[in-house]
Each structure stands twice: as C-alpha cells, then as structure tokens.
C-alpha cells in the first residue's frame, strides 16, 4: 500500500510502530528536522554547546509499553528533582523521562530507517483523489493519507469543517544561559510564577551542555504575549526567575532563544476512537484526539494503525 504521512511528531511514531506488513511510505514535514513540537535548539559559541530545550522538556510515561519505547530510544530518568512553587513541595518525577539531545531524538531514532522529506510543505490534499500537492508543484496519489498535523493546520490544506468546539492555545518558550551554577538543589520548577508554568536547568536533561534555564509561559500569557517583542518576553522571564530563585540579574548571560508555538495545546471534544477518520483513505492523528500529553499522541497513532489493521 502507498501511504503518505504528513508530519513527524510522536503520533507518527505510534502509527508506524504498529503497522503490519510492508508498505511504500512517504513521510513529509515542512520543518528542517523531525520531531514536531518536540524540539531542542543547539548553539555552538566559543567552543561551548548551549542546549535550549524549548519543546516538551520531559515525558511522563504511564504505561510499561511506552516506557520501553522511551528507553529503547535513549531516554533516561529526569535528572535531579522538581519543586512546585504553587504547592510548595517536591513533585514525584519517578516516571519522568528526558533525553540528553532533546525528546525529538525519540522520533529520530524510531524513524531512522525511513526517508523523511524535510522542508516539504503540503499545500493541498484532494480528498476525492487521495492526492497531495506540495508547494514546489509536486503531486502524488496515495492509497492512504495520514495527517499528524495540528487540526488548524490540517484545515488549511483539507477543506473540511473540524473547528466546532476546538481551540488551540499558543505557547511561548524562552531559554537563557546562566554564568554560574545556581545555589539550589532542584533542577526543575513548576508554577514558578503566575506567568511561568515550567522552568528547568539544562542539567535536568544534559550534563554536558553549558548551563541554561528553559521556561514555558502558561497558555493565557502565551496568548497575550505571543506577538510582543522578544526583549519584553525575555525580561518577564528573567524577572520571575529572579524573584522565585533569589538570584542576581548578573547571573544571566546574553545567549538566549525564544520560540513561539502557534498550536501548542488543544482544548477539544476528544474523539472516542483516539483518531479521526475523514474518508476511507484519509485519517488524522495527534494528541488532540485523546489528551494533551506526549504519550497520548503516541497512543493516537497506535490506535489508528490498529483500526487500519494493515
């Protein structure tokens, strides 16, 4: 069977890992690297490597099967401990997994035997002909098309009404280097302020990186600040970290990375099946179909593969 898969997030891994038999599979992604919303940025400056973990910083594995997948792709347990400022206590992180090169490494490892067409933007899906069209003019017909895109992106290339009761929140992520090791025992922080949902030191996932601290805004402030200047966004993060961790502003370096996720978390009526069947030849998968978790994205792809039984 000729199969096109659009997107290289963790749901694509769940799909491919659970397909039977041999198929002609083409994978397309408009990004430079696979991983979807799992992403880590490297900066090499003056013989130092700075890692900014600006996608999902850890995975909470609930099932044994998913733990086995994480471990088989090089994931290890979260380094250090996590303190929740809102609850004023340490968080149980015994089932939290990280990867020293970023969680997109799960995708890279799982899909290493496949050729991924990166920098390939799909501009149209013909649901009658089961055909995809790329921005470079290329078009191809398939027996089966699977989208792992966020639904608002899918609607842009496939004219169907999927937006009832569907809302995606944005996410702002900021990474900043630190000059010195902080005088604190924890490496991860939840609810560091009313604006910052999560912050973590690079030492929480990678000991070899020069020290950075990576933060995610809560969805309300991500929406509010999404189009603001980078300096304003960075200064808010710095101010809240300084207040919470009681460190000096001089501890921050001038190496930083700001990343903006337009479609981060989906608040939807989740599907009963864990995937969406659009036509007999077109399916959609993703965390939105079950719950906003990395493992849910994997399960969505797995459920679609099991339903297809191919």
N, C-alpha and C positions, 0 to 999 in steps of 0.2 A: 504494500500500500504506500502511496506517495503522501507524506504528511508534512505540512508546514506548521512550525511552531513560532509564534511571534512573541518575543521577549525571553529573557534569560534569568528570570527570578527563580526563587526556590520552588515555586509551583511547577516550573518546567522540569526540575529535577524529580519531583514526585511523580510526574507524568511518565517521563522516560524510564525511570527505575522500575515502573510497574507495567510497561507494555510487554506483550508476548510476541514471539516470532521476530522475523526480520522485516524491516521496513526501510523505505527510502525517505530519510528525514532531513529536511532543510530547516535550520534554525536562523531566525533573523532578529537583529537587535539594532536599534538606532544609535546606541551608545558605543563608546570606544572599547569598553570592557564588559564582560558578562557580570551578572550579579543583581541587576535591578536596583532595589532600594537597600541592598547590602553593598556597602562601598567603603573603602579605605583609601585615603589620599597619602601619597609619599612626596616628601620634599627632600632633596639632597642639597645641603648647603654647607660649604666649608668642611667637607668630609664627614658631615653628620647627617643621619637619616632621621627625619621628623615624620612620625605617623599620626595622621588625624583620622580617627575612627568616627565618621560622620553619618554612617548609616546605622543599622541596628548594631549596638555595641556588644550585646550578648544574646544568647538564645536560651530560653527556658524550656528544657526538654521534659515533657510529661510522660512520654511513652518509651518503653525499652527499645522498640524498633527505631525510633528517631534518635535516641542516644547512640545506638550502634552506627547509624549513618554519620552522625557528627564525629564520633571517634574515628571512624574509618577515613574521614576526610581531613584529619589532622587537628580537630578541635580538642581543647583541653578544658579543665575546670577553671572558672574565674579565679584570677589571682588576687588574693587579699580579701578584704571584707567590704560590705556596703552599709552605709549609715543612712537611715531615713530621718531627715530633719523634722518632717511633719509628725511622725510617730515617736520621735526621739528614742530610737532604738536601732540595733543592728538588724539587717534583713537576712533571712535564710537564703544563701546563694549556693547551696549544695548541688542544685540541679541547673546552675547557670554555666553555660559553655561559651568560650571565646576562641578566637584563632589569632595567632601572632601576626598573620598577614591580612587580617580582616575576614569577616564572615562571607564575603564574596568568594573566598577560597573554597567553600563548600561547593558552590556552583562550578567553579573552575575545575575542581577535582572530579566531580560527578560527570561533567560533560567533556572531559579531556579527549575522549575517543571520537567526538563529533566535531565537524567543521562548523563554526559559528560565523555567520555573515554579519560582521560588525559594521557600524556606520551605514546600515541599510534601513532606511526609513520606509515603512509601508504607508502609502497614501490612500489606498482604497482596497476594500475586499468586496468582490462581487459574490453575493450570497446565492445567486441563481446559478452562476457558472462555477462556483467554488474556486475562484481565481483571485490571486493577489497582484497588486500593482505597486511597484517601487518608484521612488522619486526620480531615479535615473532612467525611467522609461521601461525597465524590465517588467515582464508579466509572466505568470506561470499558473497553470491549473493544477489543483491537488484533489486527491480523494478525500482528504480530511484537513481542516484548518483549525488549529488550537491557538487561542489568544490568552496570554498571561498578563496582558496589559491592565492597568487600572481602567475601570469602566468608562470614565470620561474620555480617555484616550481612544478606547475601542470605538466609542460612538462617533468620533471624528472620522473614522475610516470605514465604518459599517453603519449605514443609516437605519438604526432601529431605536425604538423607544425603551431605554433601560433606566431612565433617570427618576422615575417615580420613587419618592421616599428615599432618595440616595444623596448622601452628602459626603464629600471628602474634605478633610481638614488639611491645611498646609503644615509644613514642619521646617523650622529654622534650626540649623546645627552650626556650631562655632567651635573651632579648635584654635588654641593659643599655646605657644611654647612657654615653658617656665625655666627660669635661670638656675634654680636650685631645687633640691628635694625638699618637699614641704614637711614641717614638723608635725605630721599627723600619721595615725596608724592605718586609717582606712584608705582604699583606693577608688571606691565608688560611692556616689552620693545621690540619694533620691530626694526630690522635693526640696532642693537647696534654697529655693525662694518661691514666692507666688508666681514667678515667671518661668523659672527653670525647673523642668521636670527631672532632668537627669544630668549628672556630670561624672566624669571618670578620668583618672590619670591614665596615661598611656601604659604605665606599669601594670595596670589591671589586665592587660592582654599581651603586652610585649615588653620584655626587659631590655631589649637591645635598642629600642627607639630612644632618641633624645626625649627628655621629659616634656609631655604636652598634657593639657587638660581639655577635654572634649565635652561640650554641653549641648543639650537639646531644650528648646523652649516648649512650654505646654502649648496645646493646639490653639487656645484662644489668643495668646500673644504671638504665636507664629502667624496666624491670620492677620492680626493687627499690624505687625511689623514687617510683613513679608516684602513689601516694596520699598522699605526705608533704606537709607544709605548704610553702607557696610560699617562705617565708623560708629554710627548710633547704635547699631545692633551689638557690635563688639564691646562698646563701653557699658551697655546694660549688663552683659555677661560678666565683665570684669568687676563692676560694682557689686553684683550679687555674690560672686565668688569671694571677693574681699570681705564682705560683711559676714558671710557664713563661716569661712575658714580662718578668718582673722589673720590674713597675710597682708603684706605690704604691696602697694601697686608696683613698686620697683622690681618685684619678683617676676612680673610678666615680661616676656621678651617681645620682639617685634615681628615674629614669624607667626602667621595665622592663616586660617582658611575658613571661609564662610560658605555654607552650602544651603541651597533652598530647594526643598521638596514640595512641588506643587500639589501632588496627590500622595499624601502620606497615609493617614488613617481613614478608613471608610466606616461611616455610620449608616448601616443599611438594614433592610429586612433580609437577613441571611437566608440562603437557599436551603431547602430541606435536603437536597441531594449532595451539596458540597461543591457543585459546579453548575454551569448554565448551558443547557442545550439550546442553541439558537436555531439551527436547522439540523437535518440528519448528517450534514457534513461540516458543521461549524460549532465549536464549543468554546466556552470561556471559563478560565480557572483563575484562582487567586485567593488571597486571604479574606477578601471581602465576602466570599461565599460561605465562610464558616465563622471566623473571628479574627480580629486584628493582631495575629501572632505569626511569627516565622513558621512555627510548626503547623499552624493552620493552613498556610499557603502550601506547604508540602502535602498535607492531607488532601487538599482540594485537587491537586494534580493526580494524586494516587486514586482518589475516588473516581475521577473522570476516566482514568486508564482502566480501572476495574469495570466500569459500566460499559466501556467500549469493547473490552474483552478481545483485544487484537494483539 
